[in-house]
Amino acid sequence: MDPHMFPAVVQDHVTRLEVVPGNRSSAVVASPVAAALMAGDSDLVARVPERLARYFAARLEVAWFAMPTERPAVTIHQQWHGRLDHDPPHRWLRGHVREASV
């Protein structure tokens, strides 16, 4: 799937579920943290990673719920220069990036 299409696919799922009456996008922000803060200070709904949703739900007057639908698969690629294949710090970093994106 083209990664640029992912937001449109998620919006389509949310629209079909009728999570919010008159469901429409009100804002596009640069980060999920900004989206969560906007939702916490308004009547908006934000799509954010579950870990972030739980964090803000414990600190702000917001509720969170998992999207009740399957999300489309997204392929994530890592790229690096070949000379770093066996570099221990770089291997450590790649491993943590891989774990965080699963």
C-alpha positions in Angstrom: 0.0 0.0 0.0 1.2 3.5 -0.8 2.0 5.1 2.6 0.5 8.4 1.5 -2.9 6.6 1.2 -2.9 5.3 4.8 -4.6 8.4 6.3 -7.4 8.2 3.7 -8.0 4.5 4.3 -8.2 5.1 8.1 -10.6 8.0 7.6 -12.8 5.8 5.4 -12.9 3.2 8.2 -13.8 5.8 10.8 -16.5 7.3 8.5 -18.1 3.9 7.9 -18.2 3.2 11.6 -19.9 6.6 12.3 -17.8 7.1 15.4 -18.6 10.8 15.3 -21.8 12.2 13.8 -21.1 14.1 10.7 -17.6 12.7 10.8 -15.1 14.9 8.9 -11.5 16.0 9.3 -11.2 19.3 11.2 -7.5 19.6 11.4 -4.3 18.1 10.1 -1.4 18.3 12.5 2.3 17.4 12.3 2.4 14.9 15.2 0.2 12.5 17.1 1.1 14.4 20.3 -0.3 17.6 18.8 -3.4 15.7 17.8 -3.9 14.3 21.3 -3.5 17.7 22.9 -6.0 19.2 20.5 -8.5 16.4 21.4 -7.9 17.0 25.1 -8.8 20.6 24.8 -11.8 20.3 22.5 -14.6 18.1 21.3 -12.5 16.6 18.5 -11.5 13.0 18.1 -7.9 12.2 17.4 -6.4 9.0 15.8 -3.2 8.4 17.8 -1.1 5.3 18.7 -2.5 3.3 21.6 0.4 4.0 23.9 0.0 7.7 23.5 -3.8 7.5 23.9 -3.3 5.6 27.2 -0.7 8.2 28.4 -3.0 11.2 27.8 -6.1 9.4 29.1 -4.4 9.1 32.4 -3.5 12.8 32.5 -6.3 14.6 30.7 -10.0 14.5 30.7 -10.2 12.3 27.6 -11.3 8.7 26.9 -9.7 6.4 24.5 -10.9 3.4 22.6 -9.3 1.0 20.1 -10.4 1.4 16.5 -13.0 -1.5 16.2 -11.7 -2.5 12.8 -8.7 -4.1 11.1 -6.2 -1.6 9.9 -4.6 -2.1 6.5 -1.0 -3.5 6.6 1.8 -1.0 6.2 5.3 -2.0 5.2 8.1 -0.1 7.0 11.6 -0.1 5.6 14.9 0.8 7.2 17.8 1.9 5.1 21.4 2.5 6.0 24.8 2.5 4.4 26.4 -1.0 4.0 29.4 -0.1 6.1 27.2 0.1 9.1 25.8 -3.4 8.8 28.0 -4.8 11.5 28.5 -1.6 13.6 27.3 -2.5 17.1 25.7 0.8 18.0 23.9 1.0 14.7 22.7 -2.6 15.0 21.4 -1.8 18.5 19.5 1.3 17.1 18.1 -0.7 14.2 16.8 -3.3 16.6 15.1 -0.8 18.8 13.5 1.0 15.8 12.3 -2.4 14.6 10.8 -3.3 18.0 9.1 0.1 18.2 7.4 -0.3 14.9 5.9 -3.7 15.4 
